[in-house]
């Protein structure tokens, strides 16, 4: 191939895909800006702003995997999927967290491209696809979490790829077993990173049952999906069975119920601080004589013993007993948490990243949704109302998302995708409830932005048609 032919090929590719290439560059620039603002190559930033909360465990366990070359010591609290993503970077570059975050930013740019192809697959429209990719490129939530040592972006990358392949399978008269197997395999890999999604496979199975096919083929497809998904996770479940005596993916759920969800309920019921409520549950779940001071120290040190099989089973039992005594309050808080899931803009992370004034959290978990909004606007005066502006943008996206979804349903356009999206959107908040924060919405950002893009294009098309079909405009244009 001579240079002239190569140049012409590149030029032709550029002319055909110029808009998409510019959007990809924009996506890369925005994530680069977030990455540079994070300054994760500075040790003081790593120590004070990155290595905290869940990131402590991810970092320390990745180092131990590297040191031991084994997973035989790994606790039952989490799956090691995200650690196995981190370890190769630590092995090649040392424990430089900025390298991991850089890779996550590149993965997020990759999700921008996948958003384009998902929209193109659904609507067969280049304009809708470009708008969807643009909306993902300029969203702030995913770049925010791409620059944290958390599993959101690696999980979302694999999850989105799985969804694209599954949606493609649903569009076929007879879904290919190859596509079904690949999508369920990828979902299993994604679940190994984020075990919260271990029941998500039921959504795939439900949608396959809704397909217009022979019952025998539908049942075979459902069986294949389940078996492939189970086969991916089975080795780790067998590991937990042999080491901890229980065939499960993690012990996270019971611990989360006792250490986060039930304390929020207790704080609301007894009008005490969230921190105090958690400490009381820690004392109750210890299974021995202890004090609040001792449990506070244990909580701050976050040892593996806190998430042991024996302790989390007791913790889960105590939490469930308390919740059963206050079902109405629990349901109310659960529903409020679901609203927070959809309305959160990652305000805490945005304030921390850009050095804005830190706002004191509501320690008693007592504010209503309206009270939270009032507090949000009151606290935003010193930050040029950045957070309310982001909330307004989010609400506009939702409005066009709903418009797009309604049009699709009325036109009987890609209804299986609508059902898939609705169930996907409700999955996490339905399980997590009152403990919901914006980060749990990251996996569905691309899924709803394709609907938003469709709603925007359709609305603008309708507006254009109305304006140019107006008698006054038509008369003036005819002069």
Steps between C-alpha positions, in 0.01 A plus 500: 500500500655833392481817708252664261253212536542499879440875514184468287371218721551708815342804333197299390460353851524849651235643264260213572547503877607858574220575746555180698878552510452855631263369771755235600768772522263714709434202730875447538564870571229517770632190673854632471384819672347299786816287519727806517275664759521185715885512498518136601876487442552707818552292812308741726199483267514119501517487880234760579259494205521164323587230753193512721183295542478201264818614321708404807397136468544495121851645528621287790358174365647565156842546659458176694400306187814635335709403803362149549415415139189329635133550589496228765487757780228720342205577732138419422389863522569580133584333173855570374392612152598866535822405678592282201448807281736705719774240553648499144551878520666472842719217367615698193523851647516454876222613735435813294130562532505767230573229240184311604294819484645583158393157374151554645471831316590326173236234572247778552590644159436148369150510655440824305561302180278214621222751570518605132469140379220416746295796372583411137384144559172614657398789275699453175559876509846655486366828645348332807820296544719810486279686747510200737880479477528877553280487810713221645820686410394812693338328799685565826405197709708236323821712475459574870504129589760415233736699722432305818641163602155341478361228274232705322671557164657155438167344597301740279726439200441123507134537600427739210671265254289213634183707460584595140550136402182396684294777335635387162390145583150621591467673163542170316199283414691210651765631743836345422628270774845648439376849590303371798800308633737795449266753667439276804873421525585872503226565755657230719843664469345839586326346801834362618602866524173625655319213679199725561388393150497126572121487448499715184510187284131453588424806283670338200304180561169688533552686171588179317172350621312798350644432153258380229651157448416139563483425871765229472752741342425765765556251780829386345614864467411569864686187613808592295508855641471378858755220466764720335451774760513247785810334355690832508423556869506140620877476566488788747183368663670161542800678651272664758333165567827317568659782699205657683238225485241685295429487126470873434668771298565740790394584856447864403121510513451416869780735600359783289158439650633528857774760460329741258131438427364408845694785673334749267161364608599501868624860477167606350284303746690592818611850394869432557798554273574253222847438646358423846245259351773315310714465813207350691453242224873426505481430874194276454659304214834442675369182666692574821534755779632823351465878514412773254855638528648162406264457205569853380871421486428173319279679247765761426765232449260297279654154565398195301349347818222760481381326182554140605235243410403443864475869594312610186243223545432625853503860376248419227269327750509798739440749219204302360341477845524876545364569150205263558396715799481818290380393153327828407799715591728259315289514183488881516879523535546239230288702255684819595828324430373403155424866429851598613636236261334670204551861613854483636763691302804383696505829691739378769753378246467813285554728799803301611651477150469870423583626849156642576375553852426168669140477621418332831290191438163449665612271783148409610373407150184694583467749214222449247569514127367857493713586803806356325432717193469813716826412675665434164415846365587671829840331518574569133525879530875487553567270203330700221200266522697224323310213663149642427607559140610137469170392655311712246695342212421155640128582520503623138664173396228308681223704334631417153563141609133465593394664171721259308370198693134600448554547124671161479215329685227668291678413174574147626866573440756285687262418784722217632777758553260723692411212732870417536585861584218544754593180683871593487428847638293362788732211586764672717273743691252222570772299675702780664211732587584752770874451447483623138742762371567633150795265436263203477337666196822497294425165324172628350618845383563381143172305502282801577696751292414313178133555590572865583669546162202347320263726695705811411518418128129416482402814692713723277358329191146559625578864583658557160203345325256717696697821439546450129143383448367818671282706256683824590846353442382326182354829367820696581724233350295516180562872446 
